[in-house]
Amino acid sequence: MSSRAARVKTDAEIGRAVRERLAAQAAANRASGDCLRAEVRAVWEAHPEFTAKQVLKKLTRQPLPSVRRVQEILKELRVR
């Protein structure tokens, strides 16, 4: 029984570690997304007539996001 209790505790510790790692990864993804939205917004505000492909050409980040992702961000910006 004690080995099972130790295993359950270990499973709980592993679960906590996984949740912490996922939370850190989610925070990093949000930060990256916020930076991308800010870059796209800056280009679009300077050139509101630009399409997603034209905005993409002005971005300096590597690797570049997909055209679809830039289109999604522009759609959000135009709704506001």
Secondary structure, DSSP 8 states (H G I E B T S, - for coil): -HHHHHHHHHHHHHHHHHHHHHHHHHHHHHHHHHHHHHHHHHHHHH-TT--HHHHHHH---SS---HHHHHHHHHHHHH-
